[in-house]
Amino acid sequence: MNNSTVVLKDKESGIEYNSKLLAFKNGVLYIELVINTELTPNISKRQLAIGSAKYFKKEFPTFEASLAAKIHIYTQANKMDSYISKSSGTSPDSTIGIIFQDSLLN
Protein backbone atom coordinates (compact mmCIF):
# COMPACT_ATOMS: atom_id res chain seq x y z
CA MET A 1 0.00 0.00 0.00
CA ASN A 2 1.33 3.40 -0.98
CA ASN A 3 0.77 5.99 1.77
CA SER A 4 2.17 8.96 -0.10
CA THR A 5 0.09 12.05 -0.76
CA VAL A 6 -1.26 12.43 -4.28
CA VAL A 7 -2.52 15.59 -5.93
CA LEU A 8 -5.82 14.97 -7.68
CA LYS A 9 -7.71 17.24 -10.04
CA ASP A 10 -11.50 17.54 -10.20
CA LYS A 11 -12.57 16.92 -13.82
CA GLU A 12 -15.44 19.40 -13.80
CA SER A 13 -13.85 22.37 -12.02
CA GLY A 14 -10.13 21.78 -12.54
CA ILE A 15 -9.54 22.29 -8.80
CA GLU A 16 -6.54 20.42 -7.36
CA TYR A 17 -6.67 18.80 -3.93
CA ASN A 18 -4.50 16.47 -1.83
CA SER A 19 -5.48 12.96 -0.94
CA LYS A 20 -3.78 10.17 0.97
CA LEU A 21 -4.68 6.55 1.53
CA LEU A 22 -4.50 5.85 5.27
CA ALA A 23 -5.55 2.19 5.46
CA PHE A 24 -7.47 -0.66 3.89
CA LYS A 25 -9.30 -2.83 6.41
CA ASN A 26 -12.14 -5.31 5.95
CA GLY A 27 -12.92 -4.06 2.45
CA VAL A 28 -13.03 -0.39 3.47
CA LEU A 29 -10.65 2.28 2.15
CA TYR A 30 -9.73 4.93 4.71
CA ILE A 31 -8.74 8.13 2.97
CA GLU A 32 -7.59 11.59 4.05
CA LEU A 33 -8.61 14.53 1.86
CA VAL A 34 -7.18 18.03 2.25
CA ILE A 35 -8.82 20.91 0.42
CA ASN A 36 -8.02 24.60 0.19
CA THR A 37 -11.09 26.62 1.20
CA GLU A 38 -9.98 29.60 -0.90
CA LEU A 39 -9.83 27.53 -4.09
CA THR A 40 -12.87 25.33 -3.53
CA PRO A 41 -15.70 27.56 -2.27
CA ASN A 42 -18.33 26.27 -4.71
CA ILE A 43 -17.25 22.63 -4.95
CA SER A 44 -18.99 20.12 -2.72
CA LYS A 45 -16.81 18.15 -0.35
CA ARG A 46 -18.79 15.05 -1.28
CA GLN A 47 -17.89 15.48 -4.96
CA LEU A 48 -14.18 15.63 -4.10
CA ALA A 49 -14.50 12.69 -1.69
CA ILE A 50 -16.10 10.54 -4.38
CA GLY A 51 -13.33 11.51 -6.81
CA SER A 52 -10.68 10.53 -4.27
CA ALA A 53 -12.34 7.20 -3.47
CA LYS A 54 -12.72 6.36 -7.17
CA TYR A 55 -9.06 7.18 -7.78
CA PHE A 56 -7.73 4.80 -5.10
CA LYS A 57 -10.18 2.04 -6.03
CA LYS A 58 -9.20 2.13 -9.70
CA GLU A 59 -5.50 2.99 -9.39
CA PHE A 60 -4.49 0.01 -7.24
CA PRO A 61 -5.60 -3.52 -8.25
CA THR A 62 -5.61 -4.59 -4.58
CA PHE A 63 -8.51 -2.22 -3.87
CA GLU A 64 -10.77 -3.13 -6.82
CA ALA A 65 -12.81 -5.39 -4.53
CA SER A 66 -13.30 -2.70 -1.89
CA LEU A 67 -16.86 -2.35 -0.63
CA ALA A 68 -16.78 1.15 0.81
CA ALA A 69 -14.66 4.18 1.62
CA LYS A 70 -14.47 6.44 4.65
CA ILE A 71 -13.02 9.82 3.79
CA HIS A 72 -11.81 12.26 6.47
CA ILE A 73 -11.88 15.81 5.09
CA TYR A 74 -9.58 18.54 6.37
CA THR A 75 -9.60 22.12 5.15
CA GLN A 76 -6.78 24.61 5.13
CA ALA A 77 -7.07 28.37 4.67
CA ASN A 78 -4.40 28.75 2.01
CA LYS A 79 -1.85 26.79 0.04
CA MET A 80 0.99 27.98 2.26
CA ASP A 81 -0.38 26.11 5.29
CA SER A 82 1.51 22.96 6.10
CA TYR A 83 -0.11 19.69 5.13
CA ILE A 84 -2.58 18.57 7.77
CA SER A 85 -2.54 14.92 8.66
CA LYS A 86 -4.28 12.49 10.93
CA SER A 87 -1.09 12.07 12.93
CA SER A 88 -1.04 15.77 13.85
CA GLY A 89 -3.93 15.27 16.28
CA THR A 90 -6.24 17.58 14.31
CA SER A 91 -9.86 16.53 13.97
CA PRO A 92 -11.33 16.35 10.47
CA ASP A 93 -13.83 19.01 9.43
CA SER A 94 -16.13 16.29 8.18
CA THR A 95 -16.19 12.59 7.43
CA ILE A 96 -18.01 11.09 4.47
CA GLY A 97 -18.83 7.43 3.97
CA ILE A 98 -19.38 5.93 0.55
CA ILE A 99 -20.66 2.47 -0.32
CA PHE A 100 -19.44 1.36 -3.74
CA GLN A 101 -22.16 0.10 -6.08
CA ASP A 102 -21.50 -0.93 -9.67
CA SER A 103 -24.23 1.31 -10.99
CA LEU A 104 -23.21 4.31 -8.86
CA LEU A 105 -19.44 4.79 -8.94
CA ASN A 106 -17.96 2.44 -11.53
C-alpha positions in Angstrom: 0.0 0.0 0.0 1.3 3.4 -1.0 0.8 6.0 1.8 2.2 9.0 -0.1 0.1 12.0 -0.8 -1.3 12.4 -4.3 -2.5 15.6 -5.9 -5.8 15.0 -7.7 -7.7 17.2 -10.0 -11.5 17.5 -10.2 -12.6 16.9 -13.8 -15.4 19.4 -13.8 -13.8 22.4 -12.0 -10.1 21.8 -12.5 -9.5 22.3 -8.8 -6.5 20.4 -7.4 -6.7 18.8 -3.9 -4.5 16.5 -1.8 -5.5 13.0 -0.9 -3.8 10.2 1.0 -4.7 6.5 1.5 -4.5 5.8 5.3 -5.5 2.2 5.5 -7.5 -0.7 3.9 -9.3 -2.8 6.4 -12.1 -5.3 6.0 -12.9 -4.1 2.5 -13.0 -0.4 3.5 -10.7 2.3 2.2 -9.7 4.9 4.7 -8.7 8.1 3.0 -7.6 11.6 4.1 -8.6 14.5 1.9 -7.2 18.0 2.3 -8.8 20.9 0.4 -8.0 24.6 0.2 -11.1 26.6 1.2 -10.0 29.6 -0.9 -9.8 27.5 -4.1 -12.9 25.3 -3.5 -15.7 27.6 -2.3 -18.3 26.3 -4.7 -17.2 22.6 -5.0 -19.0 20.1 -2.7 -16.8 18.1 -0.3 -18.8 15.1 -1.3 -17.9 15.5 -5.0 -14.2 15.6 -4.1 -14.5 12.7 -1.7 -16.1 10.5 -4.4 -13.3 11.5 -6.8 -10.7 10.5 -4.3 -12.3 7.2 -3.5 -12.7 6.4 -7.2 -9.1 7.2 -7.8 -7.7 4.8 -5.1 -10.2 2.0 -6.0 -9.2 2.1 -9.7 -5.5 3.0 -9.4 -4.5 0.0 -7.2 -5.6 -3.5 -8.2 -5.6 -4.6 -4.6 -8.5 -2.2 -3.9 -10.8 -3.1 -6.8 -12.8 -5.4 -4.5 -13.3 -2.7 -1.9 -16.9 -2.3 -0.6 -16.8 1.2 0.8 -14.7 4.2 1.6 -14.5 6.4 4.7 -13.0 9.8 3.8 -11.8 12.3 6.5 -11.9 15.8 5.1 -9.6 18.5 6.4 -9.6 22.1 5.1 -6.8 24.6 5.1 -7.1 28.4 4.7 -4.4 28.8 2.0 -1.9 26.8 0.0 1.0 28.0 2.3 -0.4 26.1 5.3 1.5 23.0 6.1 -0.1 19.7 5.1 -2.6 18.6 7.8 -2.5 14.9 8.7 -4.3 12.5 10.9 -1.1 12.1 12.9 -1.0 15.8 13.8 -3.9 15.3 16.3 -6.2 17.6 14.3 -9.9 16.5 14.0 -11.3 16.3 10.5 -13.8 19.0 9.4 -16.1 16.3 8.2 -16.2 12.6 7.4 -18.0 11.1 4.5 -18.8 7.4 4.0 -19.4 5.9 0.5 -20.7 2.5 -0.3 -19.4 1.4 -3.7 -22.2 0.1 -6.1 -21.5 -0.9 -9.7 -24.2 1.3 -11.0 -23.2 4.3 -8.9 -19.4 4.8 -8.9 -18.0 2.4 -11.5 
